[in-house]
Amino acid sequence: MRIERDLSRLHEPYDVIVVGGGITGVCVAREAAGRGLRTLLVEKGDFGGGTSSATTKYLHGGIRYLETYEFRVVRESLRERRVLGFAAPHLVEQKRFLMPAWKWSKPSTPLIGAGVGLYSLLGYDSNRGAPDSLRVPRPNWLSKSKLLAAVPWLDPAELQGAFAYHDTLNLHPERLLLAFLKSAVAAGATALNHMRAVGFVTEPGSDANAVDTDGSDVTVRGVTVEDALTGERYDVRGRTVVNAGGPWMDLVLQSLGKSLGVKVNRSKGIHLLTRPVGGRGVVTDTVFARAKTGKHVIISPWMDRSFIGPTDTPETAAPDDVRVDHTDVALILDTVNSTLAPGVDKLTEADVEATTVGIRPLIVDEGKDSYHTSRRHELYDHGPSGVHHLWSIGGGKWTTGRALGEETVMALLDSPALSGVVPRRFDSTHVAAGGAFAWAEDAEPYLREAIRSRGQLGLEPSVREQIARLYGTEHERILDLVEHDPALGARVSARDGVLDIAAQVVFAVTDEGACTLSDIIDRRLVIGTVGQVSAEEIARIAAVAAPVLGWSDEASTAAVDAEVARRTAIESIWRQPVG
């Protein structure tokens, strides 16, 4: 399941070309390749480098969508929560959510309870075939005293209690996305990151079965892509093209010079990684914290820290230009602090260790703001607008990516573009993700065995466990690297809690398509997701990666300087200068 950046594959013809390497594009590629279609996935940055890595870290049904009567979206999401968890049990974990209720709560306490009950009802099949580790307990009510025992930092004034329910923690979204991508590659897909789609290969006219009334129709025969690392361009031929650009969906279409009637309603969602609210180890539950202002955030214990968010604000800037700013940070901090009990230390900007930003590619719901806009998805066939063999995907969410991928590929197979293609049988609802120890089985026995095996390598149990959890069955290949070169067993950081080792850096390049330091640090290792990465840590990682990437000393130094500057610039936008 090696992800190789083999540019010679660009000269091959394809049945399906997917533009966009977020979770939606990855799942489309997986569904297409799984059915035997010749499939190419191109991503302008790194796989999962956009919104797909800036999530709340949950596979969830979206309980708040019940407030806007999105029952179908919630039902589909809860169904898919089960499917995705079964596909990669080593990368997920059931987590209890607490939804506190105060006397002033809006919705009221009875309505919150009704919502939690309906949420559970819509997930009626969550436990069908589930191993013990993925079983979803029934929701229940916690009294005020029990709630404060579980979450002592909550403001007790007018607090009535909380409704408890469960959702599925997506431990490392970057790694889970890679697992599904590896599944696509194993089925035959070609996946190329840092490959920007800059145009379409077209020819005049329409299919024989289509009506071209004014002679302006075109048929898409592929895409023109540009290698972001070399600047070289290629025309790639394909029978169909799927635009899974997410927040960039409408921008991908601009080169056609035609109005296709599709728009993206962009919403900005940011998260903060902070010191643990209330103290380390005090709270193990995820808390749905709602302020009197009506604002709310999810406060989730993650990697010995608190992961807090998201915001939901309209965004008009181009996706590449969106950054976290001081206002975003202040909004989350103010919301959290308003729920804290007297005497509990409030969060300040100094407590923020890192931020993430994602742009939701919402469909356009006229008259609705981004918060109330539906989270449903739309699949657009552009044939009726005069552009044939091209489809675009609007909306959608991480949890429903598999279902959206399946729907898209089934539509392609029913279209004239793929007439005559006989697909092979493929049911992704029962297929493990790449590297999974097994489908729908508890991961713990496999993890325990991984910790015990090959003890002669001298790796700490915590390091061994993390490697097994991140890589699943592929953890053996990491250990092979250490056995061949014991120096690769060294950690890349001296910080407590950062368990990544040098062998993972090598594997990121040789087996997982990493091309840049950001690819390695932010989406192959864990270090880039758990706080600021120092210049020394970046240099240490670059020293391991450089020989594998073929960098000279000068190129390595330049890459380190550029990465340090990039990260510093991002942080400088939201962190207020001291004094």
N, C-alpha and C positions, 0 to 999 in steps of 0.2 A: 504493500500500500504506500509506496514511495511517491510523493508529489514532486515530479521533476519539471523543471522549467525548460522543456525541450522545444525550442523555437522552430525546429524542422517540422513539427506537427502543424504549423500554420499553413503549410503548402498542401495539406490534405483536404479533401472535401468532407463536409459534415452534413448530417441531417438536421441537427439543432445547434445553433450558436446562442449561448446565453451571455448577455452583457450585464455584469454586476455580480460580485462575489460575496454579498451578504448572505444571510441565512435563506432568503427567498431564492436567490440565484443558485445557491449551493443545492437546495432541495429540488429545484427544477432539473439541474444537471444530474442529480442522483436518480430521480425518477426516469429521466430520459435514457441515461446509460443503463440503468437497471432493466429497461425494456429492450436493450440491444440497439438503441439508436446511436449513431456516431455523433458524439457530443463534445463541444468545446465550450469552456467557461473562461471568459476574460474579465479581469478586474483591474480598474485603473490604479488602485493602490494595493493594499495587501488584503488577503482574504479576511473578511470580518472586520476590516479596519475602520468602518464607519459606525453607523447606528447599532449594528449587531453586537459590537463589543462595548456598548455604552448603555446596557440595560440595568434593570433593578436586580438582576441575577435570579429571576424566578421564571419557571414554567408555570403559568397560572391561567385561571379562567377569566380573570378580570372582574372581581366582585363589584367594583365600583361601576362597571358598565350596566349593572342592573338598575342604577339610578336613572339611566337614560333608555331603559327598556330594550337593551341590546341582548335579548334572550338567546337568539341564534348564535351570536358571536360567543357568548359565554358557554353555551352548550358545546360548540365546536372546539373551543379552547380547552375545556375540561376533558373532552374526549382525546384531544391531541396531547394534553399534559401526560396522560397515561401512556400513550404510544411512545412519546419521546423518552420518558423515564425508563420504560421497558427496554428501549434500544441501547441505553448506556447507563446501567445502574451504578457504575463506578464514578460517574460524574454528576450524580444528583443525590438529593437527600430530602426526606420529608421534614417540613418545618412547621411548628405551630405558630399561627398568627393570632394575635390578641387585638381585638377591636374594642377599645374602651368606650364606655358610654357615660356621659355626664348628664345632669338634669337639663343642661342647655343644648345638648347635642341636636344637630340637624344633619341628617334625618333623626327623628326621635328614637329613643331606645327600642320601643316596640317595632318600629320600621327597620332598624338595624338588625334586630333579631329575625324578622321575617326575611330580610335579604340574605342573611347567613343560612337560614333554613332552605331557602330557594336555591342558593348556591350549591348546597350539599345535594339537594334533590336533582339538580341538573347534572351533577357528577355521579349519577346513580351507578354507573358501571366502573367507577374508578378502581375498585378492588377486584374486578374480575380477572382471575389469573395472576394476581399480584403476589410477588414474594413478600415475606414479612417486612422487609426494610422499606417497601414502597406502598404498604397498605395505608389508607387514609382513614384516621379515626373519625368518629362522628363528632359534629360540633357540640359544644356545651357552653353553659353559662358559668362564669367565675364570679363569685361574690367579691365585694370590694376588698375584703381582707385577703382573700386568696390572690386577687389581682395585685395588690400592693406587695404581697410577699414575693410574687414573681417579678414585678416591675416596681421596685421601691422608689424609683425617681419620678413616678407620675404624680402630678398635682392631685391631692386627695379632695380638694374642695369641690363639693357637689358631684363627686365621682360616685357612680352607682355600681359599677362592675365592668365586665367585659365579656364579649362573645369570643369563644376560641374555635378556630377552624384550622385546617392544614392546606398548605400549598407546597409545591416542589421547588426546592432550592437548586438553581443551576449554578453549581459550585464555581465553575470557570467557563463562562460562555465562549471565550475564545477557543478553549480546548474542545468543547462540545461541537462547535461549528467545524473545527478541523476534523473531528471524528466523522461527521457526516460527509465532509468533503473527501476524506480518505475512502469512505464507502463508495462514493461516486467514481473515484479514480480506480478503485479495485474492480468496478463494473465496466471499466473501459473509457471513462471520460478523460479528456485532456483539460488541465486546469492551469492557467497562466496568470500570475499576478503581475502588477506593475505594467499592465498592457491596456492602454486606454483606447476605447472605441471612439474614433474621431469622425466617422462617417459611415455611410452605407454603400455597398456595391449594388447598384440598381440597373435596370434596363427598362426602356419605355414599354408601356402597354400593361395589360392585365392578363390573368389566366383566361383560358378559353371559355370557362364557365362563368366568368364575371362580366358585368356590364360596365363598359367604359364609354360614358356618354359624351365626354368632351375631349378625349385624347390626352388628358393630363395624368392618367393613372401610371403608376410605376410598379414594378415587381422587385422586391428586395431579393438579391441573390447572395448576400453575405455582408461582411463589415470590413471597414478599413480600420486597422489598429496601429497604434504607435507605441513602441517600446519606451516606457518612461526612463529606462536606464541607459539607453543608447540613442534614442531619437529616431531609430529606423522604423519605417512604415511597411505594412504588409496588407494586401487585399486577401481576405479569407473567404472562401466560397462556402455557402451553406444553403440548404433548402428552406430553412425557416430560421428566423431570428426572434429571440425573446428578450425584450428590454426589461430587465429586473434591476433597474438603476436606483430603486428606492427614492430617496430625496432628490436624486439627480435624474429621475425618470423623464421629466419634460425637457431637460437640458440635452439628454441623449438624442432626442428627436429633432432638435433645432437644425441640424445639418440638412434635413430633408427639405427645408424651406416651405413646408406646407402646414397649414393649421389642421391638426388632427382632432381638436376638440377635447383633449385631455389636459388636466391640470393637477398640480400637487399642492395640497394645503399643508405647509410645513409647520411643525410644532417643535419647539426646542425643549429638550428634557435634559436636565443636568442632575448629577449625583455628587455627593461629598463623601469622602473617606475621612473619618475623624477618630480621635481617641474614643474609646468605648464610653458611651453615655452612661453615667452613673458609676463607672469604674469597671476594671477588667474582671470578667467572669461573673459579674453581678446578675446580668440578664442573659438568658439563653433563647428567649422567644423573640420573634419579630413583632414589632408593635406598629399598628396603624394609628399614627398620632394625628389627631384633628384639633386644630386651634379654633377659638371662638370666631375668628375672622372667616372661617369656612375653608381655609387652606389646610391641606393635609400632606403628610409625607409618610413614607414607610421607613422605619428605623430597624435595620437588620444587623444582628451580630454576624460578623464575617472576618475571618483571619485575625481574631483578637482585636478587632476594631468595630466601629459602627459604620455601616454603609447606608447613606440616607438620601432619599429622593423619591420620585423625581419632581421636577418642575414641569409645567405644561403651559408654555407661553407661545403665542404666534411668532413666527419668524419669517421675515421678508428677505433677508440677505441670502446670497448664494450659499449653498451648503459648505463649500470649501472655505468660506470666510467666517463661519460661525465659531465663536469662542465663548467660554465661560467668562463672565464679567463679575465685578464686585456686587452688582445688584442681584444677580442670580444667587451668589453665595449668601448674601444678607437675607434673602427671602427664605431660604431653607433654615438658616440659623434662627431667625426670628420665630418661625413656625415651631421648631423644636423647643426653643427656650420657653415659649408660652405654655407648654404642656408640662414643664418641670415643677416639681414640688419646691416649696421654700427651703432654702438651705442647700439645694443641689447646685453644684457649680454649673453655670451656664456655658454653653459652647461659644467660643470666640473664633475669629478667623485664624488665630494662632493654633487652634486645635485641628485645623483642616490640613490633612496630609496630602491629599490629592483630589482632583476633580475629574469627572468624565462629562462629555457632552455628546448627545445624539440628536438627530433630526428625524422626527417621525414623518413618514411620507403618507399623510392622511388623504383620503379622498375628499372631494369638495362637497360639503353639505351646506347649501346656501342658507344663510341666516344663522348659522351656528358657529360659536367660537371653537377653538381647538379642543377645549376640555370636553365639550358636548358633541363634537364630531364623531361619527361612527368609526369604530375600529374594524369594520368589515373591509373586505378587499374586492377589487374589480379586475377582471381580465378583459383587456381591450383588444379586439381584432381590428386592425386598421384597414382591412380590405374595403369595407364600406366607405371609408374616407379616401380611397384611391391609392393606398399603399398596401400592396399585397404581400403575404408571407411574413408579415411583421406583427408581433403582439407586444403589448406593454402591460405591466402589472402595477396596479395602484393600490395603496393601502396595505393591509396585512400587519402581522405582528410575529415576533419570534416563535411563540408557541404554536402558531398555526402554519408555520413555514412548510412543513411536510405536506399537509393537506392542500395548500395552495400549489405546491410543486406538482402534486398528483393531478389536480384539476387542470393545470396548465398543459401538461403533457397529454392528457386524454383529449383535450381540445385540439392540440396539434395533430394527433393521430386521426381525428375525425375531419381534418381539413384537406382540401385538394393538394396542399403543398406536400403532404406525405402520403399521397395516394399510392397504393401498391405496397406500402411498408407493412410487413407482418411482424408485430412486436412479440418478444418472448414474454412469458408470464413473469410478473413481478409484483409482489405485495409488500410494500414498505412498512405496513403496519405490523409485520412480524419479522423484520430484518434488523439485526443488530447493527449499530454504528461501528465504524472502523475502530478496531482495538478493543471492543467490548469483550469481557471475559465470556459472557454468555447473554442470550436474550432473556429478559424477564427472570433473572435469578439474582439472589442476594450477592453483592460484591464482596462482603466482608470475609468469607472463607478464602477467596482468591487473594485478597489483600493481606490476610494473615500469612498465607503461604509465601507470598512475595517477600514479606519481611524476613521470614525464616530462611529462605533459600540463599545460597551463595554468600554465606556470612564471611567467607575468607576475603571479600573485597573491602571489609572494614567500614562500610557506610553505616551511619547512624540509623536506627530504626525509623526515626521521623523522616529522614531523607528517603529511605527506601519506601515508606508508605506513600509519601507524596509522589514519587516517581511512578509507583504502581497505579495510584489514583489518576494521575494526569494522562498516562500512556496506555493503561490497560495491558493487553497482551504484549504490546510493543515495549514494555518496560525492560524485557530481557535484552533488547537491542541496545538500550542505554547501558545496561550492566556489561554487555559484551565490550563496549567501548572502554569502560573503566578497567575491565580485566586486561584488555590489550595495552592500555596506557593508564596506569594508576593515577597519574597526574590529573586525569580528567575527572577524578572523584572529588576534587577540591571544590568547595563552595565558591560561588562568584561574588559573595558578599559576606562580610563579617557581622552584619546586622542580625539581631535575634529575630527568629521567625522567617527569615529568608533562606529557604532550603535548596534553591536551585544549585546545580553543580555544572561544571564545565562540559561534561559529556552531553548535556542537554543542548548546549550551544552548538556543538558539532552536529548533533542530530537534527536540529532546527534547519541547518543549511543543507545537509546531505539528503534528508528524508522528508522535510516538511516545507520546502519551497521558500524559506526565508532568504531575502536578498539584502536587507538593510538592518541596521542596528535596531531600529524601531520594530521591525518585524519580529526580531528575536526577543527583545526586551519586553515588549508590550503584549505580544500575542502567542509566543511559544513558551516563554518562561512565565513565572509568577511575579518576579521582582518588579516589573513595570506596573503592576496593578495594586501594589500594597504600599504606595507612598512615593516620595521623591527618590529618584535614582541619582546618586552622586556622580561627579565627573570621574572619580576613581573607579567606581563600579562599572561605568560605561567603558572606560579604558580597559579594564580587566576582561570584560566580555569581548571587546573588539580584538584583544590580543589572541583570544581563542578562535574567534571567527575568521580573522584575516587570512590565515593560511588556507582555510577551506574555501573561502570566497576568492582566493587568488589576489588579495590586495597587497600592494607594496607597503612598506613602512610609511611612506608619504600619504598613500591613499587611506591607510588606516587612521593616521593622525587627523587627516581632513574629515573623515567620517565621524570620529569622536567629537571633534570641534563643532561640526554641524549639528550633531545630535544634542550636545550640551546646549548649544545656542537655541535650538528649536524648543527644548523643554523649558529653558529659562524664559523664553519669550511668551510661551503659553501661560506660565504661572504668573508672569509680571502683569498680565491683563487683569486677573482677578484678585491678586494679593495686594492689598494696600501697602504702600511704603510706610515703614515704621518712622514715627516722628514727623 
